[in-house]
Amino acid sequence: MTSPEPYRRQFDDGCEIDTDPARLDIERAYSYIAGESYWARGIPRALFEQALANSLCFGVYRAGEMVGFARVVSDFATMAYLADVFVIESQRGQGLSKRLMEAISAHPALQGLRRWLLATADAHGLYAQYGFTALSRPERMMERFNPDIYRPS
């Protein structure tokens, strides 16, 4: 399946969320993920752009400016992985992360999936509101993790 058609949700206060790749502020997303995130600090730009190209990306916009972001990696049939979720600091506390999660949850191409996964160190309460729980059978899950992959040798 190719990427789903762009999807857009508009809210009464002017907030918009959409998946149009042409609208993404890649520089803002990269700056946050590579410079401020705890999960991908130092990721090379080319690698980040490759991740975007192979994901369904959601931008959160206020007055035309991208103030939040998330991406979903999925086969659009059975599973999805939610990654790189953020709202810039000046816009936090205004419900934007909830709106972002509502838009992701309502996206037509992401309906009926058997399994969603994500990793978070600090937003369990947010994701629990959208049905995420601790792993039901963690003994079945495995990972291959290289925490130093983005650090120069």
C-alpha positions in Angstrom: 0.0 0.0 0.0 1.2 3.5 -0.8 0.9 6.3 1.8 -2.6 7.2 2.7 -4.2 10.3 1.3 -3.5 13.4 3.4 -5.9 13.6 6.3 -6.8 16.9 8.1 -8.7 17.8 11.3 -9.5 21.4 12.2 -10.5 22.6 15.6 -12.6 25.6 16.7 -9.7 27.4 18.2 -7.7 27.3 15.0 -5.6 24.3 15.8 -5.1 22.0 12.8 -3.6 18.5 12.5 -2.8 17.0 9.2 -0.7 14.4 7.4 0.3 16.4 4.3 4.0 15.7 3.9 4.4 19.0 2.0 3.2 21.0 5.0 5.6 19.5 7.5 8.2 21.8 9.0 11.0 19.2 8.7 13.6 21.6 10.2 11.5 22.1 13.3 10.8 18.4 13.7 14.5 17.5 13.2 15.7 20.2 15.5 13.5 18.9 18.3 14.1 15.1 17.7 17.9 15.4 17.2 18.5 18.2 19.8 15.9 18.0 22.5 14.4 14.5 22.6 15.7 11.9 25.0 15.0 9.0 22.6 16.8 10.1 19.4 19.2 12.9 20.4 21.9 13.1 17.7 20.1 11.2 15.0 21.7 12.1 11.7 19.6 14.3 9.4 19.6 11.9 6.5 18.4 9.0 8.8 15.7 11.2 10.2 14.4 12.1 6.8 14.4 8.5 5.8 12.3 7.7 8.8 9.8 10.4 7.8 9.6 9.1 4.3 8.7 5.7 5.6 6.1 6.9 8.1 2.7 8.5 8.3 3.6 11.8 9.8 1.2 14.1 11.7 1.8 17.8 12.1 0.1 20.0 14.7 -0.4 23.6 13.5 -1.3 26.9 15.2 -1.6 30.0 13.0 0.2 28.1 10.2 3.2 27.2 12.4 4.0 23.6 13.2 4.0 23.2 17.0 3.7 19.5 17.4 4.5 16.3 15.6 4.1 12.5 15.6 4.8 9.7 13.2 3.3 6.3 12.8 5.1 3.3 11.3 2.5 0.8 10.1 1.6 -1.9 7.6 -1.9 -0.4 7.6 -3.3 -3.9 8.1 -2.3 -5.4 11.4 0.1 -3.2 13.5 1.4 0.3 14.1 4.2 1.8 16.1 3.8 5.4 17.4 7.0 7.4 17.5 8.6 10.8 17.8 5.6 12.5 19.5 6.2 16.0 20.8 4.6 19.4 21.3 7.0 22.4 21.6 7.4 23.7 25.1 5.6 27.0 24.5 2.5 25.2 23.4 2.3 22.5 26.1 -0.6 22.4 28.6 -3.2 23.4 26.0 -4.5 19.9 25.1 -2.6 19.7 21.8 -1.1 16.2 22.6 -4.7 15.0 23.3 -5.9 16.4 20.0 -2.9 14.8 18.2 -3.8 11.4 19.8 -7.4 11.9 18.8 -6.5 12.6 15.2 -4.1 9.6 15.1 -6.7 7.3 16.6 -9.4 8.5 14.1 -7.2 8.3 10.9 -9.1 6.1 8.4 -6.0 4.1 7.4 -5.2 3.2 11.0 -8.6 1.6 11.9 -8.9 -2.1 12.8 -5.3 -2.7 13.7 -4.7 -5.6 16.0 -1.7 -4.1 17.8 -0.3 -0.6 18.5 3.1 -0.2 20.2 5.0 2.8 21.6 7.8 3.5 24.0 7.7 6.4 26.5 9.6 7.4 29.6 7.2 10.1 30.8 3.8 10.2 29.1 2.0 7.0 30.3 -1.0 9.0 31.5 -1.6 10.5 28.1 -1.4 7.3 26.2 -3.5 5.4 28.8 -6.4 7.7 27.8 -6.2 6.2 24.3 -6.1 2.6 25.3 -2.4 2.0 25.7 -1.4 -0.3 28.6 1.7 -2.0 29.8 2.5 -5.0 27.7 0.1 -7.8 28.4 2.7 -10.5 27.9 6.1 -8.8 28.2 7.8 -12.3 28.3 6.8 -12.6 24.6 8.3 -9.3 23.6 12.0 -8.9 22.6 14.0 -6.0 21.3 17.3 -5.4 19.7 18.5 -2.0 21.0 21.6 0.0 20.2 21.5 3.1 22.4 24.8 4.5 21.1 24.0 4.3 17.4 23.7 8.1 16.9 26.9 8.9 18.8 30.0 9.5 16.8 32.7 6.9 17.2 
